[in-house]
Amino acid sequence: MSTVRFIGCLHFGHNWMARHRGFKDTLEHDETIVEVWNRTVNKKDIVYILGDITMETPDYYYQLDRLKGTKKVVLGNHDLMEHIPELMKYVSGIAGMIDYKECALTHCPIHPNEVTFYKANIHAHIHENKLHEVNIKDRYLDDNSKQVNTLNKYINVDAHLIKYQPKTLEELFKFQLTGEYY
């Protein structure tokens, strides 16, 4: 039986990101991602990668072949359109946004007005930063409408933030309630 998991912002081959994340170089960074991923993911698992596989280059897409499981990608701001044909050699699907079990799978967090339609917005993009609670007026109701709270609606799966371990929906919902992945 397969398990579905989520991770984003792998940034394979990205020197600055490797150093920013505390690695001595991209080799150590990339090897850590591959090692932790393959310890966590089984070959029948499905993993949604929520953007930024590399830093605007297809040169490191080959790393995806080293990762267990079926990979599906939601494109990020550093995943260039002209590289999609090359990326398709390594993944089973590519999208801009995916609705999955009442969750929005995106790279960038969606607007608070839109997140109210979902249980959660599973995203990456903002790296180790977390979004805060926002109170908004429901834009589809009249001026006397109640405030809508976005507390715990955003779940960031940046690779570094989740210790390079693709997470299940159950783990993410636990995080949504407790603020802790473990």
HELIX and SHEET records of a PDB file:
HELIX    1   1 ASN A   15  HIS A   20  1                                   6    
HELIX    2   2 THR A   26  THR A   40  1                                  15    
HELIX    3   3 TYR A   61  ARG A   66  5                                   6    
HELIX    4   4 MET A   81  HIS A   83  5                                   3    
HELIX    5   5 ILE A   84  LEU A   87  1                                   4    
HELIX    6   6 PRO A  112  VAL A  115  1                                   4    
HELIX    7   7 LEU A  169  THR A  178  1                                  10    
SHEET    1   A 5 GLY A  93  ALA A  95  0                                        
SHEET    2   A 5 THR A  70  VAL A  74  1                                        
SHEET    3   A 5 ILE A  46  LEU A  50  1                                        
SHEET    4   A 5 VAL A   4  ILE A   7  1                                        
SHEET    5   A 5 LYS A 167  THR A 168 -1                                        
SHEET    1   B 4 ILE A  98  TYR A 100  0                                        
SHEET    2   B 4 CYS A 103  LEU A 105 -1                                        
SHEET    3   B 4 ALA A 120  HIS A 123  1                                        
SHEET    4   B 4 TYR A 154  ASN A 156  1                                        
SHEET    1   C 2 ASN A 135  LYS A 137  0                                        
SHEET    2   C 2 GLN A 147  ASN A 149 -1                                        
END                                                                             
